[in-house]
Amino acid sequence: MKDIERTTRAIKRGIVAINDVLAIGNLPAEGPTSMDQLERFRHQLSLMLNEVESQASPNQEEPLRRIGPIIIDSWPLGSELGDALLKAENEYVRHMTAKR
């Protein structure tokens, strides 16, 4: 599997995981503090996906997005949603860092 395919797949899985929670309308016991937080994360993932799919070069002056610290600091370990979002962000950071 190509690098870009692995990255886009991970990001899309994160977006789908958020959409599933938002569709139900109930926050899981383990994880996000608000629906608004999930919507912001979904927006961040959408931006990441657009950058990867457009094969944009990373902007040296703009820092890579970081949602991971929020998940790690305030979500319990073992959160399936948190794991999907961390994997998405990690793949994005790895992909964009390799392009620098």
N, C-alpha and C positions, 0 to 999 in steps of 0.2 A: 504494500500500500504506500502510495506517495505521501510525503510529508504534509502537503496541503490537504489531502483527503483525510488524513488522520486528524489534523487540526480542525477542519470544518466539521467533521463527524462529532468530535467531542463538544464543540461549541453548540451544534444543533441539538445534541442530547441534553445539554444544560438548558437550552431554551424550551425544549419540550417538557422537561421536568418542571420548570417554572409554570409553563402553561397548564400543565395538569393540576397543579396546586391551585392556581388562580381560577380554573374552571370549576373546581369543587367549591371554592369560596371559603374553605376552612384552613387555617394555618396548621401545619403539623405540630405536634407537641414538641418535637425536637427541631429547632431551627429558627426561621425568620421571626423577627419581632413584629413585622407588620406586612400587610399586602403591598404597601407603598415601597417597602424595601425590596420586595420581590420584583415589583415593576421596574425599579431603578436597576436592579441586577439584570433583568431581561433586556433593558435598553442598552446597558453596557455590553452584554453579550452580542446583541445585534450589531453594535458598532464594531466590535472585534471581528465578527463574521464578515461584515462588509469590507474591512481592511484586508483580511486574509483572502477573500474571494476576488477582490480587485487587484490583488498582488501589489498593494501599495507598499512603498518603502517606508520603514519606520521613521518617524519624525524625531530627529536627534534631540530637539528642544522640548518635545512633549513627552512627559513620562508615560510609561506603559500603565494601563489601568490596573488597579489593584482592588479586587473585591475579596480576595483571600483573607487578608488580615481581619476583616469584619467577621467572616465565617469562623475562622479559627478562634478569635477572641470571645465571641458571644454565642456560638452555636455548640451544642454538645457533640462530643466525638461520636462517630458512628451514624451521623445523619446522612441518609441516602441522598437527599437533595443537596446537602452541603458537599458531599463527595463528588457528585456530578458537576457542581459549579466549580469546585477546586480543580478538577481534572480539566474542565474547559479552559479555565484561566491559565493553568500551567501549560497546556498545549499551545495556547495563544502566545504566552510569553516565550516559550521555547522556540516557536516558529519565528516570531518577530526578532528575537535576539540573534538567531542564526543568520538573519538577513542583514544585520548591522555590519 
